[in-house]
């Protein structure tokens, strides 16, 4: 088991990538702190882990609120004694997010608050706990759009993920000598609620699919396996990098059929 005796905190673990990662990390031996704002679905993730013999705890936290982030880390240490893996994964993509000329500044602020400030606050309160544990691994969910343009305009989301990617590099350098690794995970387009709500017509979905060499959306479970690698000791010499798990989108010009 790759996370035996480890404690992992995962934000956004009520759905999609966070939920699949919580289930996988628990199967690999971790005690998992499931964090979300959707209490009913978060609790379900916990119950599923416990039903298969794993250890898990639900902590309600809105990652854009500092006191909530302090609380989720306190809950991890109080219940499981330490924190070794911090997976800052919670994120939103607002369906009103658009191009720069039509940008709604409330959408901009909400997106930046959750997607970028949320990662900062996770680190602000999580890093002291990782230090107390003698080190650990931070995985921050960015996106392929952090490094390339998106075919469907979503300026606030893209800016937030660019920030996560840049911030992850600095965090990695600053905290390397504390035995804390920090990496950004860059998923391609996934068949999760977040994207399917945004690409709400067949035309929009096809417009995105045309760019993906593998010809399909990714599954949350496929990205969770990459998160597990970064979280575990298998990635002991991996820090400050970004792992693209994108069905080939960043590697090729694609000829539409
Ligand atoms: P999802 O919508 O299925 O899950 C996101 C979870 O985050 C939900 O459970 C939601 O309740 C929670 N959340 C939202 N706001 C929160 C807040 N303020 N505090 C705490 N939790 C909050 O989405 P997903 O596709 O699993 O996305 C997970 C991450 O992956 C996000 O950061 C997203 O930006 C990123 N990502 C997704 C895709 C994609 O195509 N779906 C691609 C690249 C990156």
Boltz pocket constraint, residues with backbone or C-beta under 6 A from the ligand:
constraints:
  - pocket:
      binder: B
      contacts: [[A, 11], [A, 12], [A, 13], [A, 14], [A, 15], [A, 16], [A, 17], [A, 18], [A, 35], [A, 36], [A, 37], [A, 38], [A, 61], [A, 62], [A, 63], [A, 64], [A, 88], [A, 89], [A, 90], [A, 91], [A, 92], [A, 93], [A, 114], [A, 141], [A, 142], [A, 143], [A, 144], [A, 186], [A, 187], [A, 188], [A, 189], [A, 190], [A, 191], [A, 192], [A, 193], [A, 194], [A, 195], [A, 220]]
      max_distance: 6.0
